[in-house]
């Protein structure tokens, strides 16, 4: 298990590295795929597309190919020891549908490498941590406008993947401490909807986030749904023993004021440092953060998250 370090899967990429491109969720736009591959080539990487990368599900237009083919592409890419990273090209919905089709023993036997993506990919981040003890990258999706048309976010992905992460700091101009204090722990979490969606799976052990710092964000969810998803995590014990909480963006979730009030109402009573608007998720210029690595959350006058 590498969650205690030194994280060979997060070793910086270098020019000439081969990287897999996989669609585990929604179907990517062909033009966006081409643009994403061109960016990776500009960075000196060699994109290797999955066999079914451009497939479409025969029934569901919201899925990129069949569950079996999406799972096979992901497993094939991860088990290809000639690859140094696997990019999940876009989110949407669908990653949860392939979890039970993956072979954890085969995945664990492969050479560790970077798994890169966010949003719906939160389901895979959890699986990689629970089944293999590996750290992963929570970054904007490369075949979406959040990467292709957002220069700061794109630069952040490049910095994350090509330079050592230790000592890196994250903040934003809007970051505010809702509950002051300092917390240390391993980074966990991601997209709130996926964290709630994957709770209670048959045979899945109850997650233990004791001593961890939670990262939470979401997109296009009404405040009452955010309320319900937080209630799911609270009632399931997801926050038990948590050391701190950092909130990212809530893009297209309606007025932010009610969301802030909700988070204060439900999360402040946990009595741990709580920071809002830390600049990750679906916002402009979204930061790229590693999950599964130790960090320190400083909830003071100038809130920041520092990777150990």
Secondary structure, DSSP 8 states (H G I E B T S, - for coil): --TTS--GGG----TT-EEEEE-SSS---HHHHHHHHHHHHHTT-EEEE-TTTT---SS-TTSSS-HHHHHHHHHHHHT-TTEEEEEE---SS-GGGGGGGS-HHHHHHS---EEE--GGGHHHHHHIIIII---EEE---TTSHHHHT-HHHHHHHHHHHHS--TT-EE--TT-EEEE-EEEEEEEEEEEHHHHHHTTT-TT------TTEEEEEEEES--HHHHHHHHHHHHHHTTTTT--EEEEEEEETSS-HHHHHHHHHHHHGGG-SEEEE--S-SSSTT---EEESSEEEEEESTT-EEEE-
